[in-house]
Amino acid sequence: MKKIAFCFILLNLYLNALFAQAPTWSVNENAYQYTMTFVAKLNVGGKQLIGTNDRVAAFVGSTCRGTAGLTYVASEANYYAYLTVFSNTQDEAIYFKLYDSATDKTTTVSKQIIFMGNEHKGDLFQSFSIAEPQLNTTASILFFGFVDVPLISSVVKTNTIEVTITDTYSSIGLKPIFSLSKGAKLFKNRIENKSGESIEDFSSTINYEVLSEDESTISNYAVSLSQINAPTLFYKKDAVCYAGGIIKVSSKQEGSDVAINSNGKIIDSKPITKGEALFKALDAGSYLVTIGKEWKVINIILKDK
């Protein structure tokens, strides 16, 4: 019995969806002398409308001045409304209504636009947004970095981003990660890039575009990468009764001299070879280790074992 009831409910939902009818919006085009056109995306409650029977209509007062359904554009993998609005008067306030066939509901859009004859709004990349509630207009990069690469710094400015990493990592083959303002998308050469997915060569500046959620705003960012020498690493092993202490210096400064000072005197000096310099058989005491402008005080103590 429960199974029959469940099937009946599904059938009713299917029939309701099947027979839901879009509003009978229509316009007498011959009664008007001016037109204004739109390439638009439709959105209700944060959901883009893509249904075959979804529609948009433009109104002045209670009079319909234009209506359109949706067209799928394969090159963009997206749905657009090609809307023409008619009028005999410039500067009329136009408002929109949206019909969502999935819910069989009509929504009035709060944002209005002023009619301007022969004006066109929107294109396939930056469409005109007809949405309720309105979508976010901000197009900003909030953070920019790279997958599995520690940052020395990442400074985001109005139209530039300056990222600094160490020369331990190559500037080629980096995978950008980023966060954007709500609903925004990032593009390179008008191809959308998603955080952590693309691989780029940052040996020269890369230019990005950020498109806001409502597609009304485009911001341009030039991302540049600089690299600094990896910090020198200092290691020690304390002395024991049967063996002296050890100091190891690891650095990318191949060939640079490392000096060990004790009581104000240089007691040993070696170049960085294959990334390190090793000093053995050191007595317990305090040592000043220097390489270039870097220095570190290392205390070697005598352990029992």
N, C-alpha and C positions, 0 to 999 in steps of 0.2 A: 504493500500500500504506500509506504514511504517513497519507494522507488518511483511509483506512478506519479505521486505528487511532485517529486523533484523534476521529473521529465516534463510535467505540465508547466511548472514554473519556467524551465528553460525554454519551452516552446513559446510561452507568453513573451519572454524577453526577446526572443528571436523575432517574433511577429511585430512587436513594438518597434524594434530597430528597423525592420523591413518596411513597415508602413509609416514610420515617422516622416513627416513632410516638412520641407523647408518652408519658411514664410513665403507668401505669394507677393514678394517684392517685385515691382516693375516700374519703369520710367518711360514717359513719352518723350523720346529723344528729339523728335521733330519740333517740340515746343521750345527748345532752347538753342541759343546761338553760340555759347561758349563751352569749352570743355577743359577739364583738368584731369590728368592721368596719374596713376600710381602703379608701381610694382611693389606689392606688399606681402608681408607674412602676417598671419592671423594667430592670435594667442588669447586663450581664456583660462584664467586661474593658473597661470604658469605653464600651461600645456599648449603646444603648437597645434593648430587645427590642420589636419591632413586628410579628412574624410571626403569621399566623393560628393556627398550632399552638403558639406559645410559651405557657408556663404557669408558674404559681407555686403552691407548696404550702406549708402551714404544718404543723409537726410538734411533738409532744411525745414525746421518745424516738424510737421507730420508728413511732409511730402518727400517721397523717395526720389533721389537725384542720381542714383547709380547703384548697380548691383553686380556682383561677380562671384563665381565659384573658384575652385582651385585647379591649378595646372601643375603637373609634375614635370620638372625640368631635369632630365637625366644627367646633364653635364654638371649640375650642382647637387644632384641627389637630394632635392628639396622641393617643397610645394609653395607656389606663389599665386596670389590673386592679382590679375590684371584688371584694375578697376578704372572705369571712366566716370567722372562726375560731371553733371551738366548744370548750367546756370545761365541766366540772362543778366546777372548783376555781379560786378566784382565785389570782393570783400564780404561776401556772405559767410556766416559761420556754419561750417559743415560739421556734423557729428556722425558717428558710425554705430551700426548695430552688427553683432556677430551671431551667427546661428551655428551651434554645435550639434551635429546630427547624432553623435554618440549619446548625448544626454537629452536631446530634443528640447534644448533650451536656447532662448535668445537673450543676449547680454548687450546692454547699452554701454558704449565706451565713453568714459568721462572726458578724455582729452579731445578737444576740437581743433579744427584747422580752418584757416581763412581761405576762401576760394579765390584763386588767381587764374584767370583765363590763359590757356595755352601753356600753363606751367606743368612740369613733370616731376614727380617725386619717386625716388628709389630706383635701384637696378638689381641685378642678380647677386652682386657682391654685397652691396649695402642697401638692402631693401628698406621700404618704409614700414614702420611697425604700427600695426593696429592691434592694440592689446588692452585687456582689462583683467587685473590691474596693470598699470604701466610697468614696463620692464626697466631695468637699470640702465642709466645713460653714461655711466663711468667706464672709461677704457684705460686701465692702469696695470702696469706690472708692479706687483707688491714685493716679490722676491725673485732672485735669479741666481742659480748655482749649477752644479754639475753632479751627476750620479757618481757616488763613491770617490769624490775628490774633495778633501777638506779645503775650506776657503780661508784665506788670510783676511779678505774683506770682499764685500759686495755692496757697492754704493749705487742706489737707484735714485736718479735725478729726474727732472721733468721729461727729458727726451733722450737721456743717455744712461747707460749702466756701465760701471767700471768694476770689473771682477779681477781679483788678484789671487793667484795660487802659487805654490812653489814650483821650481823647475824639476821637481821629482816626477811630475806628470807632464805628458806631452800636450801641446795645444791642439793637436790633431786627434780626431776620433773621440771628442768629448760629447757626452749625452746631457743636454740641458734639462734642468728641472726648474720649474717656476710656479708662482701662484699669481693669480690675476684678480681683478675686481669681479664681483659677483656676476656670473653669466657671461663674462667676456671670453673672447677667443683670440689666440695668437697666430699670426700668419707670417710666413717667409715666402716672398715672391707669389703672394696670394694663395699659397697652399697652407692649409691649417697644420700647425704643429701642436702636438700634445705633450705635456710634461713627461719627461723620462723616456720618450719613444724615439726621437730622431737622433742622428749622429752628425755632428758638425765639425768643421775645421775652423778654429778660432785663431789661426795665425794672422788673420786680418779682421777688421771690424765687420760684424754682421748686423744687417738692418732688419728689424721686425716691425710689423703693424699689429696693433691690438684693436679689435672691434668690440664695441660695447654690446651688452645683451640685447638692447633694442636696435642696434646697428646704426644709431644716429651719430655716433662718435667714433672717429679713428684717431689713434695716437701712434706716433712713430718713435721707435727707440733704436738707438745705435749702441750695440753691445761690444765693448772692447775688453780684451784680456791682456793682463800683464803678469809676468812671472818674476819671482825673486828667488835668490838662492835659498835652498832648503836650510833651515837652522841647523847649526852644528850640534851634534849629540855627544855628550861626555859620559863615559862609564868608568866605574872603578871596581877593583876587587881588593879587599883589605889583606894586609900581610898576616901570615901565621908564622909560628916558630921555625918552620922548615922551608918557607918560601916568602919572597918579598911580595909587595903589593903590585897591582897592575892598573894602569890607566889606558883606556882606549878612547880615541877621538874619531867619530864618524862624520864625514863631511863631503859635500858635492864639490868643494873647492880643490879639485885635483891638482896636486903639485904645490899647494900652499904649505908653508912651514908651520909646524906646531912646536911651540917652545914650552918647556917645563921649568918653572922658577921655584927655587927654594931659598928662603932667607935672602931674597933680593938678588940671587944669582941664577943664571941659566945653567941648569945641570944637564939638560939634554935637548936636542932638537931634531925633528924628523919631518920630511914632507908627507903630505897626504898621498898615499899610493893605493890605487884600486879602492878608493873611498874611505881609507882609514889610516891612522897612525897608532902604533902600539908601543907602550913603554912598560918594561918589566923590571922585576927585581928592585922595586922601590921600597925604601925604609919607611917606617911609620913616621908621619909628619904631615904638615900642611903644604900644599903645592898650588901655585898659580899657573894655570894652563891657558895659553893664548894662541889664537889663530886669527890673523888679520886684526879686525877691530873687536873680535869676540874674545871673551875671557871667562874663566870659571875657577873658583877656589874649590879644591878637592882635598878632603882630609882622609888620609889613610891611617887606620888604626891597627894595632897589633892584637890579633885575636888569639885565644888559647888554642883553638883548633878550627 
